[in-house]
Amino acid sequence: MSAVRPPERAQDGAKEVASLVPVRQIESVNDFVIKFANVNGSGSASANELFAKAILRMGVPVSPRNIFPSNIQGLPTWYEVRVTEEGHLGRRGGTDMMVAMNPQTWDADVAELEPGGYLFYDSTRPLPPSKFRSDIRVIGMPLTEICNAVYQDPRQRQLFKNIVYVGALAILLGIEPHVIEDLFGEQYKGKEKLLASNVQALHLGCDFARENLREPLGLRVQRADRVGDRIFVDGNSAAALGCVYGGATVAAWYPITPSSSVAEAFQKYCAKFRVDPATGQHRFAIVQAEDELASIGVVVGAGWNGARAFTATSGPGISLMAEFIGLAYFAEIPVTLINVQRGGPSTGMPTRTQQADILSCAYASHGDTKHVLLFPEDPHECFEHAAAALDLADRLQTPVFVMTDLDIGMNQRLCAPFAWDDSKAYDRGKVMSAEELEAGRDFGRYKDVDGDGIPWRTLPGTHPTKGSYFTRGTTRDAYARYSERGPDYIYNMERLLKKFATAATLVPQPVLRPAAQKTELGVIYLGSTSPAMQEALQALEERGVHLDALRLRAFPFPDSVVRFMAQHTQVFVVEQNRDAQMRSLLVNELDIDPARLVRVLHFDGTPITARFIVRSIDTHLQAQASGATDPKEPA
């Protein structure tokens, strides 16, 4: 038990006032959530990331998430670090320790703390007792006063205040300061002046904590060996590297949050891997176009010409690209689109995460269109799926979407290391050669000769007189000749459906996690819901609730999804949008009875938590058992 209460006035240095009400402190080693509440543009992001990496270097898995505003400076920003020796990478929900550095969000930040949690704050200015809670432990440190005494420059005072609190937290939580110093050494290699000043600020915080904050906290970091060979990387960088390894040589893009760093990383990797060492010649082309329409136009043109090409964008960009996407679908041109989803509609929440573009991408453009979607769960699959998308686009001669989101794309996450088989040959699909044409092989650009719906194509310049065709967005016959005859149009449209059915056999297949015992309950989930879902399944099993779980990795849905549905009387569909878009896609494409699919929807812009999933499923099942709801009606 610890007996503490809020201070009666501004804390004198680091003094804490004993409470009359006993409060049980949260006590945990290598298993807690700490959240930093800062102001955007204050330089806190790099310090908070340093904190997370230091714990990782001590062999303890972390899962950080940066929650930031869409403006450049001045609004609230949060950085949440989940420390979890068990390796859970989803958001747990709740906060055990709040580092409250933003007066604007103070009340909400304090309210977010779990009972028995810890509040660390800058105690330089007095705060009334009403600003605190009696069921938490308060740790005050006069950060502004310390920095004002050491630094003269206002910007230095602000920047180094972040490093000072990292130093204090290191002592309070048991993080080894030399680990942080090593990280500084790597970051500022060759910049000794910056290195020395950051180390000085770190020791200011460490020394103050040792001398004035001696009472140990219940939260501790202890060295472990639980990281293994996993790497720490963000999904956008992983997708960009996947495009390099997948053979992309052309990228065209227009800046949009949260996808811009995909193209920026692709530029960096191409400069390393796609420059001829002998001549210095660039073997890639990257175009920052004037808008999204121009960028997708470049990619369609490059794909038609035989290059592997991609664009990276988000929901509003997809909306603007719709007409070109329809052209690529109907003219059957390979195109890869990496859609880092965010909150919508319209501008929506540009710096918040959602899975809200599922339907808009599945049926992008006008008329009867259906597109291939891939759903990576983490940076490792961002790498794999980006490379696979380029193969699929060539093989299927169609647009392929990699449906990541801000949570995966912009947050660093532990994942399995990337692997690549250097003997792998790119699958260019059905490309007819000059030799085949010269030998008299029949070439009908839109003719299904193999029964899979995929026609043969030629690349420009393949043969001087044979294999040419006119590419158009209007209807044509199997030999690419303009035609508005109904039978020709029906032939093409039905062949495209046949090709889509073929795609279901080629895309990444779903991953099944069977329950520990036979059950009639199932759950379907996808993408960035995966880490929280895995933890939720474990928690539900401990409560005696058993569910077979199927993680979707692609659309069109393979036959295994149909079989999974048939084996369960009730299936929860967990997704991060308001309108249950994946559930709608399942109903629409597989003719599933909607009453069997129960919505579990999270769409406030923050990543879904294990607690939310458990509570949603528990609530539905309890209501169903009590007869409060009709079991046939989705919750």
N, C-alpha and C positions, 0 to 999 in steps of 0.2 A: 504494500500500500504506500502511496505517496500523498502527503497532505499539502496541497498548494491551492492558491486561489489567485484571481487577478490582482495586480498591484493596485494600491489605493491612490497612487499618483504615478508620475513618470518614474520608471525604475531608476534607482541611483546606481549608475554603472551597470552591473549585472546582478544586483541583489534581487532575490525573490522573496515574496512575503508568504508565510505559511498560511494555509487555509484552515478554517474551522470545520470544513466538510471534507471527509476522506474521499479521495478519488483513486480508483484503480487505474494505474498507468498501463498503457499498451506495452507489452514486453514481447520482443521477437528478435531473433537473430536471422539475418539474411532473408527476411520475409516481411516487407512493409512497402507502403507507398508514400513517397515524399513529393510534395508539389511546391513549385516556386511560382509566386505571383509577382510579376514585374511589370514594367512599362516598356512597350515596344520602342526600340531605338536607344535603349539605355546601355547596350553592350552586354546584357545579361545572358543572351543565348549561348555565346561561346563558353562563358563560365559554367553555366548549368550543364552543358554538354560535357565539359571537362569533369565535372562531378560524376556524371554517369559513367564515363569511360574509366575513371579511376576505380570504381567498384568492379567494373568488368575486368580490369587488369588484376584485380585481386581474386579472380576466378569465380566470381559470383555473377550469374546471368542478370541482366537488366533489360527492361523494355521501356524506353523513353518515348514520350510523345510531346510534340511542340504544338501548342494551341495558340495561334497568333492571329492578329487582326488583319484586315485587308488594306489598311492604310500604311504609310511608311513609318510614321512615328507618332507616339503620344497616347495610343490606346492601350488597354490592358493586354497582357500576354501571359500565358502560363506554360510551364514546362513540368510535366509529370513524369516521375521516374518510379517504375515498379521494380523493386529489388526482390528477386525470387529465386532462391537456390533450387527450387523444384523446376525452374525453367519455364513457367507460364509466361507467354508473350502477349496475351491479350490484356486489355484493361480489366482490373478486378472490380473497380468501383469503390468509392470511399477514399479518404485521405488520412493517413496516420500522423504525418508531420507537414505543417504548412510553413513555408518560408515566406512571410508576408512583407513584401517590399513595395506594395502599391497602395497608398491610402485610399484611392478611388474605389477599390474593390475589397477593402478591409472587411466590411461586415459580411459579405457573401463568402469570403475566403475563410473567415473564422467559423462561420456557420457550417462550412463543409467538413470540418474536422470530425473524425470519429470520437465518441466519448473516450476519455483517457488518452487522447492524442496530444501532440506537442505543437506549440506555436512559437516559432522563432521570428523575432522582429527587431527592427532598428529602434532602440529605446531612447534615442537622443532627444526626441520631443515628447513632452508629457501627453499621456492619454488617460481619459477618465475610466473608472472601473466598468462603466457600462459597455465599453468597447471589448471586454473580455468575457470569457465563460468560466464558470466555476468548476466545470468537469474536465478541463484540459490543463496541461502544464505549460506555463508561459516562460520563455527564455528570452530575456532582453539583452541586447548588446548595442552599445552606442556607436554604430557603424559610421554615421555621418561625422560624429565628433572625432573619431579616430582618424578618418581620412582627411578631415579639415586640418588636423594637427600635423599631418605628414606631407600632404600634397598642396601645392599652391594653385595649380591649374584646375579650373572647374571641371573640365572634361576628364582629367586624370582622376579627380575625386570620385566622379560617377563611375568610371570604368573599373577602377581598382576596388571600389566598394564591393563589387560582385566577387572579386577574387578573395577579398578579406573574409566575406561570409563563407566562401567555400573552405577556407582554411579553418575557420571556427567549426564548421560542420564536420570536417575531417576528424578533429579531436573529439567532438561530441559523439560521433557515430563509430569511431574506431577505424576510419580510413587511414591508411599509412601515408603520411605527407610526402615521403620520397617517391611514391607512385605518381603523385600529381607533379612533382618536380620533373620526373622522367618524361611525362607528357609535355610539359613546357619545353623541355630540351628538344623533343622531336618537332614541336610546333615552331619554335623560334631558332632552329638550327641556322647558324651563321648570322643571327641577329642578337648578338650578346647583350646589347643595351635593353632590348625588349625582354629578353630572358631574365636579366637581373631584376628589372623592375617588377615583373610578375612574381618572381620568387620572393621578393621583398614583401609584396602585398599578401602573399600566401602566409608568410611567417608572422605578419602582423596579426592575422586572424588566429593562427595556431597558438601564438604566445598568449594572446588575450584569453583564449578559451582555457588554456592550461592554468592560468593564474586566477581567473575569475569565475569560470563555469565548471567547477570541479565535480559537482554532483553528477554521477553517470546517468545516462538516459536508458530507458528500457529498450530502445531500438539500437541494434548493433550490427556492424558489418564485420564478418569474420572470414578470414581467408578460406577458400575452398578450391575445388578443382572440378567445377561443374560446367565450364564453358566448352571444353573439348576442342575440336578442330573447327567449330563454327566461326563464321565471319560476321562482321558488324557492318552493315551496308544499307543504303536506302534503295527503294524499289526503282526510282527513276534512273539512278546510275546503273542498276542491274539490267534494266530493260535496254538502256543505250548500249551496254556491253554485249547484250544478247543480239542486238541488231548488227553490231560489228562482226561477231562470230557467225551470225546467220547469213552473212554475205551482202548486207545492205551497203550500197555505194552512194546512194542519193537520199538526202533528207531535206524536206522543205517544211517550214513551220512559221507560225506567227506567235509571238509571246502571249501566253495566257497562264495564269495560275490555275492549277498547280503542276503544269506539264512542262514549263519552260526548261527546267533543268535536264529533261531528257535530251533535248537537242544540244544543250551546252555540254553535257557529258559525252554525247556522241562525237562532238567536235574534238574534245580532249582525247578520247580514245582513238579517233581516226588520226590525229596528229602523231600518236604513238605507234599505231599499227598499220596505217595505210599511206605512209610516205615512203617512196622508194629511197632506200638508204644510199644508193649510188648516184642517182640524179636529183634527188630532192623533190621529184614530181609527186603531186598529190593524186592519190587514186580514189578520190571521193569528191563529192560536190554537196555542199550544204548551203541552202538558200533561205535566208530570212525574208520571206515574201511580204508584200504590203498588206496582206490580210489573209484570212483563212481560205477564202475562195481561191486566191492565187496559189497558196501553198498546196492545196489538194490538186489543183490543176497541174502543177509541176510534177507531183507524184504520179498522177494518172498518165501524163505524157511519158515520164521515165519508165513506168511499168510497161506501157505499150511498146516502148523501144527496146525492152529486154533487160533493163536494169532492175535490180532489187531496190525498191524505194519505199520510204515510210514517212508519215507525218506524226507529230505528237500534238495533242490538243486536249481540250476538256469539253464539257457539254455544250456551251454556247458555240464553240468552234464546230462541233458536229452539226449543229443546226444550220450553220452557214454553208457547210460542205455538202449538204444533202443532195443537191442536184448533180454534182460531180460524182458522188457516191453511187447515185442511180445510173449514171452513164457507165461507170466502171462495172457495175453489176450486169447491165444489159449488153454492153459491148464486150464483156468478159475480159477485163484487164486486171492483172494482179496489183493489188494495193494493200499495204499494211497501215493500220491506224492504231496508235497507242492512245487510248482515252483514259486520262487520269481524272476520274470523276470527282466532282465537288457538289456542293449543295446548290440547288436551283429552286424554282424556275428563274429565267432571266439571269441577271447577275447573281441573284441568290446570295449564297454565302461562299465567296470565292476561296476562303482559306479554311473551310470546314469540309469534312468528308461525308460522302454518301455513296450509295449504289443506286443512283437515280436515273441513269441513262440506259438501263437495260432494254426497255421497250423502244426507245428512240433509236438505238443502234441496231437492234434486231430487225427492225422494219424501216430503216432509214431510207429516205427519199419517197417519191410518190409512186402510185401504182402498186402492183404486187411484187414486193421485194422481200427477200429474207437473207440475212447475213450471218456469217460465222463469227461467233463471239468466244473468246477464251478468258477464263477467270482465274488468274494467278492468286495464290493465297499469301505469298511472301516474296521477298526479293529473289530468292532462289528460283521460284517459278516465274518471276518477271523475266529473268535471264532466259530460262528455258522456253517460255511461251513466246517471247519476242523472236527468238530464232526460229521456233516452230511456225510462227505466223507467216514468216517470209517463205518458208517451204510450202505451207498450205496455200498461200495466195498464188504461188506459181502453179502448184499442182491442180488447184481448183479453178484458176483463172478468175478470181473474184476478190472483192474486198474482204479482209479479215481484221477484226477488231481485237486488240488486247485490252481487256476491261479491268484496269487497275483503278486505284483511287488515291486520294490524298494521304490517307492513313498509311498505306503501303508505300506510296511514291515518295513522300517527303520526310518520313520518319525513319531513322536508322533502326535496324532490327537484326537480331541474331538469326542466322539461317545456315543451312548446310552450305559448304563451299561449292563454288561453281565447278562443273566438270565439262570437258569437251573432248570428243574423240577426233583427233587430228586426221584420221583416215576417212572421216565422214565426207560424203559427196553431197552437194546440194541437190535437192529434188526439183528440177526445173519443169517437171510434168511433161505433157505431150507437146513437144516442140519438133516439128517436122524439119528434117535437114535438107540441104541442097542435093545430097546424094539420093535421098528418097524421092524427092521431086523429079530429079533427072531420070530416075528409073521408071517414072510414069505413075507413081502412087497417086491415087485420087485424093484431092485436097478440097474439102468443104469446110470452111472456117467454122460454121455452126452446125456441123453434122455429127450426130452421135453414131460412131462406128463401133464402139466397144461396149455399149450397153450400160455405161455408168453415168451418162449424161454429160461427160466432159469431152468437148471437141478437141481436135488438133489445131495448133496455131503455128504460124511462122513468124520469125522476127524480121524486121526491116532489113533488106539487103541480103537475105538468105540466097536468093537465086535471081539472075538478071531478068528472066522472063516468066518464071513460074512461082506460084505460091503467094502472089500478091492478092490483096482483097481491100475493100473499102470499109473503113471503120466508121460506123454511124450509130447514133442513139435512136434512130427510128427503126421500124420493123423491117425484116428482111427474110429471105429464105435461107436454107441450109448452106448455100454457097455465097452468102453475104450480099446477094443482089436485092436491091430495094423492092419491097413487096408489102402491100397492105392487105393481102388476102388473108381471110380468117384462118384457113388451115395452116398457113405458114406461121402466123402469130401463135396459134395454139401449140404447134410443134415446138417452137422455141420455149414457150412458157412452161410446158410440161417437161421438156428436157431440163430446164433449169431446176425444176422440182426434183427430178431424178438425180441431178448433180448434188443438190442439197442433201438428199438421202445418202448419197455416197460420202458426203462430208462427215456425216454422223459416225461413220466407221473409221475415219482418219483423224479426228480431233482427239485431244487428250481425254481419256476415259474417266468416269467418276471414281471416287475413292470411297469404299465401303468400310465403315467401322461397325461391326456387329455388336450388339449388346451382350452382356455377360449371360443373359438367359433369354429364352424365347419370349418375344413380345409382339403385340399387334400395333405398337406405337412406333412411328418413324419420325425422323427429322431430316430435312434437306436444308443445306446452307451453301454458301459460296464465298470465294474471295476473302476479303479482310475480316469477315466474321469468324474465320476459322480458328484463330488462337483462343478467342473467348469461348467459342463453341466447344472446343476440346476440353477446356477446364469446366465448363458448365455440365458436360456429359458426365464427367467424373463426380461432380457435386451431386447431380441428380441420382446417380447410381448409389451414392452413399445414403440417399434418402429413400432408396427402394424404388426409384422411378427408372425404368430401363427403356432405352430407345435405340433402335438401329439407326445409324446416322449415315447419310450419303452426301459427300461433298461434290457438288457439280463443278466440273472444270471446263465445260464447253457447251455451246449451243451451235448446231442442233443437238437434241438430246439422243444419246445412244439408246439402244434397246434395253440396257440394264436399268435405265431410269423407269421405263414402263414396268419392268418386272418388280422393281422396288415398290412402286405404287401398288401393284396388285397384291403384294404380300402384307400390306398393312391397312388396317381399317381407318386409321387416322394418322395424318402426316403433318407435322409442324413445318412451316416454311419460314426460316429466319433470314431476314434481309434488312438493309438499311435504307429504306425509303418509305414514303407515306402511303403509296397506293398499291403495295404488294405486287410490284412489277414482275418478279420472278414467278410468283404464284399465278399471275395472269397468263404468263407465257406458258407455264405448265398446263393450265386449263385449256388454253387456246390451241396449243400444238398437240397435246396428247389426249384431248377429250376426257379429261379427268372430271369426276363429279366435284364441283367446288366445295361442297359440304365436307369433303374428306380432308381438305387442306386448311389448316389452322394458321392464321397470320400471326407472326411474331415480328413486330415492326419497330425499328429504332431509327429516328430521323432528326435528332436535335443538332446534328452536325459534329458531335463528338463520337469517337469510336465506340462501338457497342461493348458492353461489359458482360462478364460471366454472370454477375449478380442479376443483371437485367434479364438475361435469358432464363436463368433458373426461376426467377420470380414470375415471369410471364407464363412459362409452362406449368409451374406449380399452381398458379392462380386459375388457369383454365381447367386443369384436371380436378382441382378441388371443387370448383363451381359445377363442373360436369357431374362429379360424384354426388353432390348435394341436390342435383336436379335444378339448380338455379338457372342453367342455360340449356337450351336444346342442343344435345351433342352433335346434331347435324349442322348446326350453325357455327361458323367460325367465330372465335373470340375477337 
